[in-house]
Amino acid sequence: MNELDFGGKQVLVVGGSSGIGNGIAQAFRTRGARVHVCGTRASAKDYSPEEGSHLDGLDYARLDVSDPQAIENFKPSFDRLDVLVLAQGAVIYRRGEFEMDGFRKVLEVNLMSLMACAGKFHGMLSTANGSLIIVSSTAAYHSTKGNPAYNASKTGAMGLTRTLGQAWAEDGIRVNGIAPGLVDTKMTRVTTSNPKRLEGAIGRIPLKRLGTPDDMAGAALFLASPLSSYIVGQTLIVDGGLIL
């Protein structure tokens, strides 16, 4: 028996149109799952591989999670769900998160929408004895000087993972999380495209390389599989040793 075979399973990755979410979505697809992804653009054609978006073989739907009403009104194209991955994320640089407008925007995407999406699909996940995986960040474990909203939201995401893990275990849903370190995506270009910053960042990572969406996908597959059947409410740090 192959515990990482997801044939016949239905998976939804919110934020699966690019970056870490996209890597996770494709990993489930290559292991047999029917995978649905949500992104903010009108259609899959509006994304390109150059941006880190590989949507071949994935079912795409538009969902702007910064709008609570859009989540409430979202009509999924499936009636069964085995795995829900919440990988949506936003960040504002240049001290924009110190303004309340920016702070609220980031919290809405990175924290509020997690609860909204989890609640929306609770029934389906419970019916399937499914798995919910919340993508937070190693920012939950240390300060991020220029990004108070990002930090607060990711710390909150880790707490939400613990609490939903406890609350929903009796409903047959296993809730766990992943805390990525520095992963080469669109969101981290501010660091990865600056040679000096990049050199400093890699110098702090014991494995001496950036993480990839595929690295994160391995953790997601494990947490959604029977291999982790007795793990609940935990956030797995996947950072190459960065925060050691």
N, C-alpha and C positions, 0 to 999 in steps of 0.2 A: 504493500500500500504506500502510495506517495502522498505524504501529508501536505505537500505544497502544490497539489493538483487542485485547481479551482474550477474544473470542468463542471458546467451546469449551474455555476454560482452567478448571482447578479451583484455587481459592485458599482457604487457611485462614488466618484471622487470630486468633491466640490473644490474648485481651484485646480482642477486637473488639466487645464488647457496649456499650462506651461510650467517650467521649473520643477520643483520637487513633486508636486501633485501629478504632473505629466509623467515623470519617471515611474511613480507608483502605479499610475493607471496602466501604462504599457506593460509593467511587470505582471500585473494581474491578467492582462489580456493574453500575454504569451504563455500563461499557465492555464489557459482554457476558459477564463471567466468572460461573461458578457459585461463590458465595462462602459458605463455612462460617465461623462464628465460635464462639468459646468464651468463656464467662463463668462466674462463680462461683454464680449463682443457679439455682434449679431449672428455670425455663423462661423463654422470651422474654417471656412475659406479666408477669414480675416486674420488668421494666424500663420506664421511661417516658421520653418525649421530653424532659420537663422536666429530666431528669438528663443529657441529651445522648446518649440511646440511641435510635437509629433502626434498628430491626431488620427493617423491611419488606423482603421479598425475600431475606433472608439465612437460611441454615440454621443454627439454633442448637443447641449442645450444651453441657451443663454440664461444666466441668473446673476443679477447684480446683488451680492449679499450685503452691500452697504445700505440697501433699501429694505427695511423690515417687511414692508407690504409685498415686495416682490417675492420674498421667501414664503410668506403666507399664501400667496396666490399661485405659487409654482405648481404646475401640473406635470408630474413625472410621466414618462412614457412607459413605465414598468409598474407592475402591481406586486412585486416581490423584491425584497432586498436582503442580501446576506451580509454585505460589508459596506459600511459607510466610512469614507475617509474625509476628514475635514482639513483641507490643506490651504484654505484661503489665507491671504496675507496682504497687509499694506504697511508701508513705512513712509514717513515724510522726513526728508533731510533738511539741512540748513536751518536748524532750530525751529522748524515749522510746528513741531509737536509741543513746543512750549506755549503756543497760542491755543486757547481753548477750542477754537474751531478745528484746528488740526488734531488736537488731542482726541476730541470726540470722534472725528472721522476714522482714526486708526482704531480706537476702541470698538467702534461699531462693526468694523470688518473682522478684527482679530479676536474679539471676545463675544460681543453681543450676538453676532451671527452664528457663532458656534452653538450656543444654547438654542437659538431659533431653528437651526437646521437639525440638531439632534432631536429636538422635540417634534419636529415635523415628521421625522422618519422613525420615531420610537415604536409605533405600532407595527410597522413592517419588520423592523429588526427583532422585535419581541416574538413575532409569529415565526420567524426563521431561526430563532436562537442565534442571532447574528452577532457581529462584532462592530464596534465603533472605535475608530482610531483618530485621535486629535493630534495634529502637528503643531507643536509649540516651538520652543527654541532654547538653546543653551543660555539665551539672555535671561531666562527665568532663574538662573543661578548666579548671576553677577550683574553689576550695573552697566548701563550703556549710556554714557554721559550725554550724548546729544539727542537721545531718543526716549524720553520718559514714557510716552504712550505705548510705544512698541514694547518696552520693558514691562510696564504694568499689565499690558494685555497678555503677553506670553506667560508671565507669572500667574496671571489669572487663569489662563488656559490649563496650566498644570494643576491648579487647585480644582478646576472644574472636572478634569479627568479623574482625579481622586474621588471627588464627591459623587459624580455620576457612576463611577465604577462601583461604589458602595450601594448607591440607591437603585441601580438598574440590574444588579446581578440577580436579584430575585425575579426579574422579568425575563431572565434568560439571555440578557445582553451583556457581553463582556466589553468593558470600556477600558482602553489603554491609550497611551500616547507615545509620540516620538519627539525628542528634542534634538534637532539637527544643530551641528556646529556651523562652520563657515562652508557653505555649499556654493559652487559656481553656478549662479542663476542670474536672471535679469535683475533681481532685487539686490544682489550683492555687487553689481558692476562698479558701484562707487568705490569699493575696495579693490576688486579684482582687475579693474582697468588702470589702476594707478600702480606702476611698478614698485615704487618705494613702499606703499601701503601693503601691497601683496607680499613683498619680501618679508616685511615685519610680521604679517599675519601667519605666513607659512612657518616662519621661525618659531612661533609659539605652539605649533601643532606637532606633537611627537611623531606622527606618521609622515610629517614633512610633505603633505599635499593637501589640496582642497578636497572637500567631500564632493560627491556627485549625486545627482538624483537617483542613480542606480544603487548607491550605498544606502540611501534612505529607504528605497523600495525593498531591500532585503529585510529590513526591520519590520516594515509594514506587512510583508508576506508572513513572516514569523508570527506576528501578533494576531493576524487574522486566521491562523491555521490551528489545527488540533495540537500542534507542538507546544502551544502556549495556553492550553486549556485550563490551567490552574493559576493563570496570571490575570489579576484584576486591579484596575486603578493605578497602574504603574506607568511612569513616563521613562522610556528607554533613551538614554543619552547616546547619540550617534555622532561623535565629533572628532574622531581620530585622536582623542586624548587631550583636546584643547583645554578643557577646564580642570585638568588634573593639577 
